[in-house]
Amino acid sequence: MNGRDMAHARKFGVIGGFGPLASADVFFKLIKSTPATRDAEHFDAIFEQQPFRSADADSATLTQRKLYIFDLIRSFEKRGVTTVVLPCFLSHTFIDELKANSPLQIVDMIEAVRSHVRRKFPAVRRIGVVASAYTRRKRLFEKYFASPEFEVVYPRDIDGVDLVTEAIYGGDGVKSGNLRGRPVALLRDACDDLIAQGVNVIVPGLTEIALVADELGALRVPLVDSNLAYAQYVVSGQYRSPETIFKIGVVGGVGPAATVDFIHKIVRATPAARDQDHIKLIVEQNPQIPDRTENLIGDGPDPTISLYATCKKLETGGADVIAIPCNTAHAFVERIQPYLGIPIVNMLTTTVRYLRATFPSLEAVGVLATTGTIASGVYEKALESQGLRQVVPSPALQTRVMDAIYGKEGVKAGFTTGRCQQHIAAAIDGLIADGVEVVILGCTELPLLLRETHAVGANGARVSIVDPTDVLAKQCVAHAISAAVQLTSID
């Protein structure tokens, strides 16, 4: 892809306001650096300037600065921006925080300057940096121009005066619009001091310095135009794409307690030594999705649009896969999956594959589920695909299963002991009497009533209990781990 194609493939958002004149200088050089022979070949760009009134940085203004930038990036994202241009050296002291919380590409200004120095001055080792006091304290340039390859040198104070801070931020400084006279003289003294310390090249760490470069006149060592170096680097596209963090989107609220149980199982299944090792989740808790069972076996409203709308929110929010911790909702998955750009991890088919792998000689499987799930045939179809036969409770016992889920003392009403547990125990006894050895808890509320992995019937027979929510959680974690491994191998 040539430079023109790359420019058209991206839309730049330039964050101005940290120095209105300097930001405009970067924007001008960005346009100037674009390989275009006519207007139509230039890139799409948004220049947002809301003047940020602060001096160098303290804890209060730094927080304001961070949130100001973050809000602008969010605004850019809504307007189709793909690449953020941040012409402010001080703001790059927290660029990692911005990158970790934005899906947009944020082009690193210090990396651009380092790339320029390495390319233009390959033999240079001693770098003179003209930067703000805060940037110096944070050792921003040392992070990029690291020892032993480079040595970073700063101007020394003269008579107790920080020449650079006074020249830029002083009452008659460059930020006040004074591009001649005393501010230039102070910067010239700072550059002369760097030269006296034996630097081979001077790198501005303030975007305002490019505004007075001509006034500084000829120096005995090269003075880099950091603004131009950044603009050219932005246009070149020769930087890494932003790291992506795998996100699991969860359709929540179907039902609410089952959603919490599923999230707990995700956490429990994740190999993590600290908080940051866990998987990013996007949960859209939408209890207003119409009841799936009422639609499948009665005249309840169709939940298709609600399910689809919830999935689309998760997709728009950056989810990589979608999990729906509701067995009955999977009767609608085939309707909505073709209209999504990301996959729904099908809890039913994943569970059935798990059964076949774990119990290779299995023939019949008991299914405890809502009457809607059973009537839809989704589990029966999934089981048959693996050569398995579905066994369900008798009509009388199925009524008790529904009461355990939907009854006044059922799990959806917040009960997890008493009559609801007795109903499920009776249903399992009935399935054992029918000869099954494995029972699927085919409603995501049922694991709240029965957390054991085995159950013993009235006749002493023992059956294995399979929780599809747990199987789904482990499959989602496996997807996340696989994505992380692929990203590491690419790096």
C-alpha positions in Angstrom: 0.0 0.0 0.0 1.5 3.4 -1.0 1.5 6.5 1.1 -1.6 7.9 -0.5 -3.6 4.7 0.0 -2.5 4.5 3.6 -3.6 8.1 4.2 -7.1 7.3 2.7 -7.3 4.1 4.8 -7.0 6.2 8.0 -8.7 9.2 9.5 -6.6 11.3 11.8 -7.8 13.1 14.9 -5.4 15.8 16.1 -5.7 16.8 19.8 -4.8 20.5 20.0 -5.1 22.9 22.9 -1.9 22.2 24.9 -0.2 24.9 22.9 -2.6 26.4 20.3 0.2 27.7 18.1 2.4 24.6 18.4 -0.6 22.3 17.8 -1.4 24.2 14.6 2.2 23.9 13.6 2.1 20.1 13.8 -1.2 20.1 11.9 0.3 22.2 9.1 3.3 19.9 8.9 1.1 16.9 8.9 -0.7 18.2 5.8 2.5 19.2 4.3 4.0 15.8 4.8 1.2 14.0 3.0 2.2 12.6 -0.4 -0.6 14.3 -2.3 -0.7 16.1 -5.7 -4.2 17.4 -5.4 -6.8 18.2 -2.7 -8.7 14.9 -3.1 -5.6 12.9 -2.2 -5.2 14.3 1.3 -6.3 12.3 4.3 -9.4 12.9 6.4 -8.6 14.7 9.6 -10.3 16.4 12.5 -8.4 19.1 14.4 -10.0 19.6 17.9 -8.7 22.6 19.8 -10.2 23.4 23.2 -7.4 25.5 24.8 -6.1 23.8 27.9 -5.1 26.5 30.4 -2.3 25.1 32.6 1.4 25.6 33.1 3.7 22.6 33.4 2.0 20.0 35.5 0.9 19.2 39.0 -1.3 16.5 40.4 -4.5 18.5 39.8 -3.8 19.7 36.3 -2.3 16.4 35.3 -5.6 14.7 36.1 -7.5 17.4 34.1 -5.1 16.8 31.2 -5.7 13.1 31.2 -9.4 13.3 31.3 -9.5 16.1 28.7 -7.5 13.9 26.3 -9.5 10.8 27.0 -12.8 12.6 26.4 -11.5 13.9 23.0 -10.4 10.4 22.0 -13.9 9.1 22.8 -15.3 11.9 20.7 -13.0 11.1 17.9 -14.0 7.4 18.0 -17.6 8.3 17.5 -16.6 10.4 14.5 -14.8 7.6 12.7 -11.2 8.5 13.6 -8.8 5.6 13.4 -5.5 7.3 14.4 -4.9 9.9 17.2 -2.2 12.5 16.9 -1.2 13.9 20.3 1.3 16.8 19.8 2.2 17.2 23.4 5.3 15.8 25.0 4.1 16.1 28.5 1.0 14.0 27.7 3.2 11.2 26.5 4.3 10.6 30.1 0.9 8.8 30.4 0.5 7.5 26.9 0.4 3.9 28.1 -2.7 4.7 30.2 -4.4 6.2 27.2 -3.5 3.2 25.0 -4.8 0.8 27.6 -8.2 2.4 27.5 -8.7 3.3 23.9 -9.3 1.1 20.8 -7.8 3.9 18.6 -4.2 4.0 17.4 -2.4 6.7 19.3 0.9 7.6 17.5 3.8 8.0 19.9 5.6 11.3 19.5 8.8 10.3 21.3 9.1 7.1 19.3 8.8 9.3 16.2 11.6 11.5 17.3 13.8 8.5 18.3 13.2 7.0 14.9 14.2 10.3 13.2 17.4 10.6 15.2 18.4 7.0 14.5 17.8 7.4 10.8 19.3 10.9 10.4 22.1 10.7 12.9 23.1 7.0 13.3 26.4 7.7 15.0 25.0 10.1 17.6 25.1 8.9 21.2 24.9 12.1 23.4 21.5 13.7 23.0 20.7 17.1 24.3 17.0 17.5 25.3 15.2 20.8 25.8 12.1 19.7 27.8 9.7 20.8 30.5 10.5 20.3 34.2 7.8 17.6 34.5 8.9 15.7 31.5 12.5 15.7 32.9 11.3 14.5 36.3 9.4 11.7 34.7 12.5 10.7 32.7 10.4 10.4 29.6 13.3 10.7 27.1 15.5 8.3 29.1 12.8 5.7 28.5 13.2 6.0 24.7 16.8 7.0 24.4 18.0 4.4 26.9 21.6 3.8 28.1 24.1 2.5 27.0 23.0 3.3 23.4 22.3 6.9 24.3 23.0 9.5 27.0 20.4 12.1 27.6 21.6 15.5 28.7 19.6 18.5 29.9 20.4 22.2 30.2 21.7 23.3 33.6 20.1 26.1 35.6 21.9 29.4 35.4 21.8 31.6 38.6 19.0 29.3 39.9 16.8 29.9 36.8 15.4 27.0 34.8 16.0 28.5 31.4 13.6 26.3 29.5 10.7 26.6 31.9 11.1 30.4 32.0 11.4 30.7 28.2 8.2 28.7 27.5 6.0 29.2 30.6 7.2 32.6 31.9 5.0 35.6 31.9 6.6 36.8 28.6 7.2 33.2 27.4 6.5 31.5 24.1 3.1 30.2 25.4 2.1 33.8 25.8 2.7 34.4 22.1 6.2 36.0 22.4 8.3 34.4 19.6 11.2 36.9 19.8 13.3 38.6 22.4 13.9 37.2 25.9 12.3 33.8 25.5 14.4 33.1 22.4 17.6 34.4 24.3 16.9 32.0 27.2 16.4 29.0 24.8 19.6 30.0 23.0 21.5 30.0 26.3 20.0 26.5 27.1 21.2 25.2 23.7 24.6 26.7 24.2 24.8 25.0 27.6 24.0 21.6 26.0 26.7 22.2 23.4 29.1 23.0 26.1 28.2 19.6 27.7 29.3 17.9 24.5 25.9 16.9 23.0 25.9 15.8 19.3 22.3 16.8 18.5 19.6 18.8 20.3 16.1 17.4 20.5 13.2 19.7 21.5 10.9 18.1 24.0 8.4 21.0 23.7 6.4 21.6 20.6 6.7 25.4 21.0 10.4 25.3 20.2 9.8 24.7 16.5 8.0 28.0 16.5 11.2 29.9 17.3 13.7 27.7 15.6 14.5 30.3 13.0 15.0 33.0 15.6 17.4 30.7 17.5 19.6 30.9 14.4 22.4 28.5 13.5 23.7 26.3 16.2 27.0 24.3 16.2 25.0 21.0 16.4 21.9 20.0 14.5 18.5 21.1 16.1 15.8 18.5 15.3 12.4 19.8 14.2 10.4 17.4 16.5 7.1 18.6 15.1 8.1 17.8 11.5 9.6 14.5 12.6 6.3 13.6 14.3 4.2 14.7 11.3 6.2 12.6 8.9 6.1 9.6 11.2 2.3 9.9 11.5 1.9 10.0 7.7 4.4 7.2 7.1 2.3 4.7 9.0 5.5 2.9 10.1 4.3 2.1 13.6 2.7 -0.8 15.3 -1.0 -1.3 15.4 -2.5 -0.9 18.9 -2.5 -4.0 21.1 -5.9 -5.6 21.3 -7.3 -7.1 24.5 -9.6 -10.0 24.1 -13.0 -9.2 25.4 -15.9 -11.6 26.1 -19.3 -10.1 25.7 -22.0 -11.5 28.0 -25.7 -11.3 27.4 -26.8 -10.8 30.9 -30.2 -10.8 32.7 -31.4 -14.1 31.3 -31.6 -14.6 34.2 -29.8 -12.2 36.5 -28.6 -14.7 39.1 -27.4 -17.0 36.4 -25.3 -14.2 34.8 -23.5 -13.6 38.1 -22.9 -17.3 38.5 -21.5 -17.4 34.9 -19.1 -14.5 35.6 -17.9 -16.3 38.8 -17.1 -19.4 36.7 -15.2 -17.3 34.2 -13.1 -15.8 37.0 -12.6 -19.3 38.6 -11.6 -20.8 35.3 -9.0 -18.1 34.5 -5.3 -18.9 35.3 -4.4 -15.6 37.0 -1.9 -14.5 39.5 -3.2 -10.9 39.8 -6.2 -8.8 38.9 -4.7 -7.7 35.6 -4.3 -11.3 34.4 -8.1 -11.8 34.3 -10.2 -11.6 31.1 -12.0 -8.4 30.1 -15.7 -8.8 30.2 -18.4 -6.6 28.7 -21.7 -7.4 30.4 -25.0 -6.1 29.1 -27.4 -6.9 31.9 -30.8 -6.7 30.2 -33.5 -8.4 32.3 -36.1 -6.9 30.0 -35.4 -9.4 27.3 -38.8 -11.2 27.0 -39.0 -14.6 28.6 -37.8 -17.2 26.1 -39.9 -20.1 27.5 -43.2 -18.0 27.3 -42.6 -17.4 23.7 -41.6 -21.0 22.8 -44.6 -22.7 24.5 -47.1 -19.9 24.8 -48.0 -16.6 23.3 -45.3 -14.5 25.0 -43.5 -11.8 23.0 -40.7 -12.7 20.7 -37.3 -12.1 22.3 -35.4 -12.1 19.0 -35.0 -8.4 18.6 -34.1 -7.9 22.2 -31.5 -10.6 22.1 -30.1 -9.2 18.8 -30.0 -5.7 20.1 -28.1 -6.8 23.2 -25.6 -8.7 21.1 -25.1 -5.7 18.8 -24.3 -3.5 21.8 -21.7 -6.0 22.8 -20.3 -6.2 19.3 -20.2 -2.4 19.1 -18.5 -2.3 22.5 -15.6 -4.3 21.1 -16.4 -7.8 22.2 -14.6 -10.6 20.3 -17.1 -13.3 21.2 -20.5 -13.4 22.8 -21.6 -15.8 25.6 -25.3 -16.2 26.4 -25.7 -17.9 29.8 -29.2 -19.1 29.0 -30.0 -22.4 27.5 -33.5 -21.5 26.3 -32.1 -18.4 24.5 -30.1 -20.7 22.2 -33.3 -21.6 20.4 -32.9 -18.1 18.9 -29.2 -18.1 18.2 -29.5 -19.4 14.6 -31.8 -16.5 13.8 -29.4 -13.8 14.9 -25.9 -15.2 14.3 -25.9 -14.5 10.6 -26.4 -10.8 11.3 -23.5 -10.5 13.7 -19.9 -9.9 12.9 -18.6 -11.9 15.9 -19.4 -15.4 17.0 -21.8 -16.5 19.7 -20.1 -19.3 21.6 -22.9 -21.9 21.5 -23.3 -23.3 25.0 -25.3 -26.3 23.7 -23.0 -27.6 21.0 -20.0 -26.9 23.3 -21.5 -28.9 26.0 -22.4 -31.8 23.7 -18.8 -31.9 22.4 -17.6 -32.0 26.0 -20.0 -34.9 26.7 -18.7 -36.9 23.8 -15.0 -36.3 24.7 -15.5 -37.0 28.4 -17.9 -40.0 28.2 -16.9 -41.7 24.9 -19.2 -44.7 25.4 -22.2 -42.6 26.4 -25.5 -43.3 24.5 -28.3 -41.5 26.4 -28.3 -38.2 28.3 -30.8 -36.8 30.7 -31.8 -33.2 30.2 -33.3 -31.0 32.9 -34.4 -27.8 31.2 -37.4 -25.5 30.8 -40.3 -26.8 28.8 -39.5 -24.2 26.2 -35.9 -25.5 25.7 -37.3 -29.1 25.4 -40.0 -28.1 23.0 -37.6 -26.2 20.8 -35.6 -29.4 20.3 -32.2 -27.5 20.5 -30.6 -30.0 22.9 -32.1 -33.0 21.1 -30.7 -31.8 17.8 -27.3 -31.0 19.4 -27.1 -34.4 21.1 -28.1 -36.3 18.0 -25.2 -34.6 16.1 -22.9 -36.5 18.4 -24.8 -39.8 18.3 -26.5 -39.2 21.7 -30.1 -39.6 22.6 -32.0 -37.1 24.8 -34.0 -38.4 27.8 -36.3 -35.9 29.5 -38.5 -36.2 32.6 -42.0 -37.5 32.5 -44.8 -34.8 32.1 -45.5 -34.9 35.9 -41.8 -34.5 36.7 -41.3 -31.8 34.1 -44.1 -29.8 35.8 -42.0 -30.0 39.0 -38.9 -28.9 37.1 -40.8 -25.8 35.8 -42.0 -25.1 39.3 -38.4 -25.3 40.6 -37.5 -22.7 38.1 -40.5 -20.4 37.7 -42.6 -21.2 40.8 -43.3 -18.9 43.7 -40.6 -20.6 45.6 -38.5 -21.3 42.5 -34.9 -20.2 41.8 -36.0 -17.3 39.6 -37.8 -15.9 42.6 -34.6 -16.1 44.6 -35.0 -19.5 46.3 -32.2 -22.0 46.3 -33.3 -24.4 49.0 -36.5 -26.2 50.0 -39.2 -27.2 47.5 -37.2 -26.2 44.4 -34.4 -28.5 45.4 -36.8 -31.3 46.2 -38.4 -30.9 42.8 -35.0 -31.3 41.0 -34.0 -34.2 43.2 -37.3 -36.0 42.2 -36.6 -35.3 38.5 -33.1 -36.7 38.7 -34.5 -39.8 40.4 -36.9 -40.2 37.5 -34.1 -39.9 34.9 -31.9 -42.4 36.9 -34.9 -44.8 36.8 -34.9 -44.4 33.0 -31.3 -45.6 32.9 -29.3 -42.4 32.3 -25.8 -42.0 33.7 -25.3 -38.3 32.8 -27.6 -35.4 33.4 -27.3 -32.0 31.8 -28.5 -29.0 33.9 -30.1 -27.5 30.8 -31.2 -24.3 32.5 -28.6 -21.9 33.8 -30.5 -21.4 37.1 -30.3 -25.1 38.0 -26.6 -25.0 39.0 -27.7 -22.6 41.7 -29.7 -25.5 43.2 -27.3 -28.3 42.5 -23.6 -27.5 42.7 -22.3 -31.1 43.0 -20.8 -32.9 40.0 -22.6 -36.1 41.0 -26.0 -37.1 42.3 -27.2 -40.3 43.9 -30.8 -41.5 43.2 -33.3 -43.1 45.6 -32.1 -46.5 44.3 -28.5 -45.7 45.1 -27.5 -45.3 41.5 -24.9 -42.5 40.8 -25.1 -40.1 37.9 -22.7 -37.4 36.6 -24.1 -33.9 36.6 -22.9 -31.6 33.8 -23.2 -27.9 34.1 -23.3 -26.2 30.7 -22.6 -22.8 32.2 -19.3 -24.1 33.6 -18.5 -25.7 30.2 -19.3 -22.4 28.4 -17.1 -20.4 30.9 -14.1 -22.7 30.3 -14.6 -22.5 26.5 -14.6 -18.7 26.7 -11.5 -18.7 28.7 -9.9 -21.0 26.2 -10.7 -18.6 23.4 -9.1 -15.7 25.4 -6.0 -17.7 26.1 -5.7 -18.8 22.5 -6.0 -15.1 21.3 -3.3 -14.1 23.8 -1.0 -16.8 22.5 -1.6 -15.7 18.9 -0.8 -12.1 19.8 2.4 -13.1 21.5 3.5 -15.2 18.5 2.8 -12.2 16.2 4.9 -9.9 18.4 
